[in-house]
Amino acid sequence: MQPGMADVDREAIVRDICAIAAIPAPTFAEEPRLEWLGRRLDGVHGALSRDAAGNLIWSWGSGRPALLLTAHVDTVFPVTTQLGVNRHDGWLIGPGVGDNAAAIAVVLAVVGPFLRTGNARTGAVAFTVQEEGLGNLAGARRACADLRPDAVIALEGHGLESVVADAHGSLRARITVSGAGGHAWVDRGRPSAIHELLRIGTQLLGLGSPDAPVNIGLLEGGLSINAIAPSAALTVEKRAADAGELAAFRAALEALAAAAPLELGVEVLGERPAGGLQRDHPLLATVLDVRRTLGLEPTLESGSTDANAAVGLNIPAIGLGVSRGRDMHTVDEAIEAGSLDLGARQLELILDAMLRQPG
């Protein structure tokens, strides 16, 4: 058994995971889950408040937080998704069980008891909105800008195997092509918006690389198999750990042109900052020390989490998982229940190291 592991109430964490995962919380519609959290946290040490983005902020102490924990409450699943958690062979299975119900539940299990022991430096938890999809990290951006913490740890349900020390950024855009359209035979020769969009999409895909991929996530347009398409659109995303790669992609988007007489539209839908934490930074050193104590791997990776928002404001930040899992962003998403003990203990020791005051 790892040090202090007996203090972790795994079944309490699992109960909270099941309750959280059963509440619909698609991006931009997180309020029911936030209301549940408000009730769940009634009477805790510290103060609860809501900010301009809609985040639920749990804070204690005065002045700037020495550490801000974030745990996003939104999911990728539409409100019509059948929710619920199944337990099978030591696994919890269901939409959003790991991303991000597990992280929220671990925060609830760890932070409250930590504060009840007293002697805590100023800190805060932000249960953030709009982390997924086109939310553009609106919640984390607001929390970081308002609180200006000394450091940020973005907690995710999956990913206990590594530390997200580098934030790969992204640029997302919608490309539209429009024209007159027409009959596929009578107006043959007239340009098709779909044909032109396919050419542009191929051009954009050519700007990707294994370390900075381009992905076309959505395609739409046209009227019929026998009609020249009058309009078509795609959404495209580039991800990269190098901010220069993203700047170059933006320039390429701005330089796009459609063959006349077709018209082109380019709308940037969102951006996530890119950057990394210096390998000798005290935040990373503390986390790696804790992981060594618990026998966890010192593996460093890049990722896209609420930590990106902090990186964009030059606030030291990492992403950290609280369990081991699989099949993220699917209805069969799963986490290993036994790994929650280790994830909770990791957070306990980090809080002790970063926020415990002597005396």
C-alpha positions, 0 to 999 in steps of 0.5 A: 500500500502506498503512503497514506493510501488507507485515508482515501475513500474510493467508494465515496469518490465512485459515488460522486463520479456516478452522480456527476456523470449522470448529469448532462453537461454539454459545452455551453450548457453546464448549469445543471452540473454546476448546481449539483456541485453547489449543493454538494459543496454547501458548508465546506471550508472556504468560499464559493462564488460564480464568475463572469464566465459561469465558473464555480470558484471555491477559494480560501485565504486572502490575496492571490492563490499560490495554486489554482486547481481547475477541473472542467465540468463540460463534456463532449456529449449532446444532451440527448446522450444516454448517460449512466455508469456501469461497473465491470471487472474493476472498471467504471464505464460510461460517457464522461466518466473519466473526462471529466467526472473523475477529476471533479470527484477527486477534487471533492474528496481531497480538497475538503479534508485538506482544508479542514486540517487548517494551515493552508496557504491561499488557494482556489479550485475553479470548476470550469465551463467551456473547456471542450470543443468550441468552448475555447477555454473560456472558463479557464481563461476567465479564472486565470485572468481574474485570480492570477495564481502563482501556478495552475494544475489542470486536473483531468480524469484520464492520464495518471500515467504522465504529466502534461508539461507542454501545452500544444495549442490549436487554431480552429477555423470554418472555411466556406465556399459559395457560388451560383450552383445549378443543374449538373448537366444543363449548367455543366462547366459552372464551378461547384462549391464542393469541388473547390472546397475539396481542393482547398481542404487538400491544400490545408491538409498538406500543411500538416505534419506528424508533430503538427497535424491538420484535421478536417473534422466536419464537411457539409454542403450541396443540394443533390447528386444532380446539382452543382453545389452552391455552397459548402463548408468545412471546419479545420484544426491545426495543433502544434506545441510550437506557437510559430506553427500556429501563426504560420497556419493562420497566415495560410488561412488568410492567404486562401482564395477561391477560383472566380466566380466563387467566393471564399469565407474564413472564420476563426472559431477558436485558438488555444495557446501553445507553450511549455513549462521549464524543466527545472521549474519548482511546480514540475519538480514538486509534482515529479517528487510526489510521483516518485514517492508514489511509484508513478512514472516521471513521463512528460507529455504534451496535451491540450487542457485548461492549462493552456489558458494559464500558459497564454497568460504566462502562468506556470501550469501543468495538466495532471490525470487522476486515474487510468482510463481508455476510450475517451470521448466515446460512450464506452469511456472507462476508468480503472476504479482502483487507480483513483486511490493513487490519483487522489493520493497524488493530489493530497501530497501535492497540496501538502507540498505546495499549500501546507503552512508550517505550524 
